[in-house]
Amino acid sequence: MHKIKGFGILSMQEIIGLEKEMHLNFPEDYKQFLMNKNGGAPEENYLSTVIPSHGEEIVLGALLGINENENFDLESWYKEYSDELMSHH
């Protein structure tokens, strides 16, 4: 995702803390993304990608990380919408 303007970087300790808070284990490639970019916004207006298993295009306006701005903060969104997520057990 070279067209993303990141929000900064995260340490592995911050990512592990977020995983514990959210009771999740992030995939290794996502952890690397968070360490290198901490989420971010597209350099252009948006990014789109196709989900191969569904053939559907999705549009991305932002990728969440740890951010003081709740609009871009992964934990804030998780707290707000966790009851709508599929079970991971």
Backbone bond lengths (Angstrom), bond angles and torsions (degrees), N, CA, C in turn:
res aa  C-N    CA-C-N  psi(-1)  N-CA   C-N-CA  omega(-1)  CA-C   N-CA-C  phi
1 M - - - 1.438 - - 1.525 108.95 -
2 H 1.282 116.33 70.43 1.450 121.84 -177.22 1.519 113.01 -78.38
3 K 1.315 119.94 -6.96 1.457 123.28 -179.81 1.517 112.10 -98.54
4 I 1.322 117.34 21.03 1.457 122.76 -179.99 1.523 109.47 -106.84
5 K 1.323 115.98 128.29 1.459 121.03 172.13 1.517 106.44 -90.82
6 G 1.324 116.69 107.30 1.454 121.80 -174.42 1.513 113.68 -70.68
7 F 1.329 114.90 163.38 1.456 122.44 178.39 1.525 112.06 -92.53
8 G 1.312 117.88 0.68 1.458 121.22 -178.68 1.514 109.78 137.05
9 I 1.302 116.82 -149.89 1.455 122.28 178.29 1.527 108.81 -131.59
10 L 1.315 115.62 159.50 1.463 121.54 175.73 1.519 108.99 -126.66
11 S 1.306 115.97 150.59 1.458 120.51 173.16 1.529 108.71 -85.24
12 M 1.307 116.08 161.15 1.462 120.19 176.40 1.527 110.17 -62.55
13 Q 1.336 117.89 -33.89 1.467 120.65 178.20 1.532 110.74 -62.91
14 E 1.334 117.60 -40.32 1.466 120.28 178.36 1.527 110.79 -65.00
15 I 1.319 116.53 -39.79 1.471 120.79 179.91 1.526 110.41 -67.14
16 I 1.318 116.97 -43.66 1.463 120.98 178.24 1.530 109.98 -62.13
17 G 1.327 117.16 -40.55 1.468 120.57 176.83 1.520 111.87 -61.54
18 L 1.334 116.64 -40.68 1.455 121.04 178.03 1.528 110.93 -66.15
19 E 1.330 117.12 -41.62 1.469 120.70 176.73 1.527 110.69 -59.49
20 K 1.325 116.92 -44.12 1.467 120.62 179.96 1.517 110.66 -64.09
21 E 1.327 116.66 -44.17 1.476 121.33 179.87 1.523 111.45 -60.64
22 M 1.341 115.81 -37.69 1.463 120.80 -176.36 1.532 112.38 -94.00
23 H 1.333 117.66 -4.38 1.463 122.81 -178.28 1.530 110.75 57.85
24 L 1.339 115.90 45.82 1.464 122.71 -178.11 1.521 109.76 -134.33
25 N 1.320 115.46 161.50 1.459 122.44 169.20 1.517 107.27 -121.48
26 F 1.326 116.67 113.73 1.460 120.41 -179.80 1.523 110.63 -75.59
27 P 1.325 118.38 147.83 1.464 121.39 173.24 1.537 109.78 -62.50
28 E 1.313 116.02 151.22 1.460 120.97 -176.85 1.533 112.61 -58.24
29 D 1.329 117.88 -38.92 1.469 119.00 -179.11 1.531 111.03 -67.50
30 Y 1.329 117.54 -31.85 1.457 120.23 176.87 1.531 110.42 -70.94
31 K 1.340 116.51 -38.79 1.461 119.79 176.02 1.529 110.38 -60.43
32 Q 1.324 116.75 -42.08 1.468 120.39 177.75 1.525 110.77 -62.54
33 F 1.327 116.72 -41.57 1.458 121.28 177.52 1.525 110.28 -60.81
34 L 1.333 117.22 -45.96 1.463 120.30 179.20 1.526 111.24 -63.82
35 M 1.324 117.69 -40.08 1.458 120.60 178.79 1.531 110.78 -63.65
36 N 1.317 117.31 -38.35 1.458 121.26 -175.54 1.525 114.25 -87.13
37 K 1.324 117.87 -30.35 1.471 121.14 -173.19 1.524 114.18 -127.05
38 N 1.330 118.51 -26.47 1.463 123.39 -174.33 1.523 110.96 54.08
39 G 1.310 115.91 49.67 1.462 119.98 -175.80 1.519 108.81 75.49
40 G 1.309 116.67 -164.77 1.452 119.33 177.77 1.507 111.84 156.52
41 A 1.317 113.66 -178.13 1.456 121.17 179.78 1.518 108.69 -124.18
42 P 1.318 117.05 148.22 1.468 119.56 177.90 1.521 111.18 -59.39
43 E 1.328 116.83 143.41 1.463 120.86 176.15 1.519 110.08 -65.77
44 E 1.322 116.52 -29.80 1.455 121.36 174.12 1.528 106.93 -96.45
45 N 1.305 119.44 -169.17 1.460 121.81 -177.34 1.519 113.02 -63.49
46 Y 1.326 117.75 -37.10 1.458 121.58 -179.43 1.521 109.02 -163.45
47 L 1.307 115.46 167.01 1.461 123.50 171.92 1.517 107.55 -116.77
48 S 1.300 116.29 150.16 1.461 119.11 172.90 1.515 108.57 -132.29
49 T 1.299 114.66 152.82 1.450 121.32 177.80 1.527 108.00 -148.42
50 V 1.306 115.86 158.82 1.459 121.02 179.01 1.523 108.48 -104.80
51 I 1.322 116.22 132.21 1.459 121.64 174.39 1.520 107.11 -80.68
52 P 1.331 118.46 110.46 1.461 120.62 -174.15 1.522 114.70 -56.80
53 S 1.335 117.70 -39.55 1.457 119.88 -176.39 1.528 112.78 -69.66
54 H 1.326 117.35 -21.33 1.461 121.08 -178.08 1.521 113.12 -114.49
55 G 1.335 116.99 -17.66 1.451 120.50 -176.59 1.520 112.89 70.03
56 E 1.334 116.51 14.53 1.461 121.60 -178.80 1.513 110.42 -95.55
57 E 1.322 115.68 142.12 1.449 120.86 173.30 1.523 108.69 -89.42
58 I 1.330 115.48 135.31 1.458 119.87 173.47 1.520 107.90 -118.33
59 V 1.311 115.72 148.86 1.455 122.54 -179.06 1.523 108.27 -110.68
60 L 1.323 115.89 131.69 1.455 121.55 179.82 1.521 109.53 -110.52
61 G 1.317 116.45 123.50 1.460 120.86 176.05 1.517 111.59 -98.81
62 A 1.333 116.76 -23.71 1.464 122.06 178.48 1.515 108.48 -163.39
63 L 1.316 115.87 153.35 1.461 123.14 173.02 1.521 106.59 -115.98
64 L 1.308 116.22 129.68 1.457 121.69 -171.25 1.522 112.42 -81.24
65 G 1.313 114.74 151.51 1.456 123.19 174.57 1.516 107.91 -146.47
66 I 1.315 116.97 -152.33 1.458 121.64 173.08 1.523 105.94 -95.41
67 N 1.323 116.06 118.06 1.454 119.89 -170.43 1.522 109.37 -148.74
68 E 1.325 117.71 141.76 1.461 121.36 176.31 1.523 111.62 -67.04
69 N 1.321 116.42 -28.87 1.462 121.82 176.81 1.525 107.80 -78.98
70 E 1.327 117.64 113.55 1.468 121.47 -175.68 1.524 113.22 -59.63
71 N 1.327 117.81 -23.60 1.464 120.68 178.19 1.524 112.18 -64.45
72 F 1.327 117.12 -23.67 1.463 121.80 -176.99 1.524 112.49 -118.98
73 D 1.324 117.40 12.28 1.453 122.15 -175.36 1.529 111.37 -99.12
74 L 1.313 116.90 119.14 1.460 122.96 -177.18 1.522 112.12 -60.40
75 E 1.312 117.24 -43.68 1.467 119.71 -178.16 1.533 111.62 -65.91
76 S 1.329 117.52 -39.21 1.468 120.47 178.46 1.522 111.14 -62.03
77 W 1.330 115.97 -44.29 1.469 120.01 178.60 1.523 110.43 -65.49
78 Y 1.330 117.00 -40.18 1.464 120.62 179.13 1.526 110.56 -60.86
79 K 1.332 116.91 -45.71 1.460 119.95 179.88 1.528 111.11 -62.99
80 E 1.310 116.25 -38.04 1.461 120.97 -178.06 1.530 112.43 -70.87
81 Y 1.341 117.22 -38.86 1.467 120.66 -170.25 1.525 114.83 -119.03
82 S 1.325 118.78 9.96 1.465 120.48 -175.78 1.522 112.92 -60.18
83 D 1.310 117.50 -29.42 1.465 119.49 179.91 1.525 112.20 -71.37
84 E 1.338 117.85 -11.34 1.462 121.60 179.29 1.536 112.63 -99.23
85 L 1.325 117.26 -3.26 1.461 121.70 -177.89 1.530 110.46 -83.93
86 M 1.332 113.90 152.25 1.462 119.25 175.10 1.518 108.93 -69.39
87 S 1.302 116.08 149.34 1.460 121.18 177.17 1.522 109.39 -65.34
88 H 1.311 116.89 141.19 1.460 121.63 178.96 1.523 111.97 -106.27
89 H 1.308 118.26 18.30 1.491 122.16 -179.60 1.492 110.21 -93.45
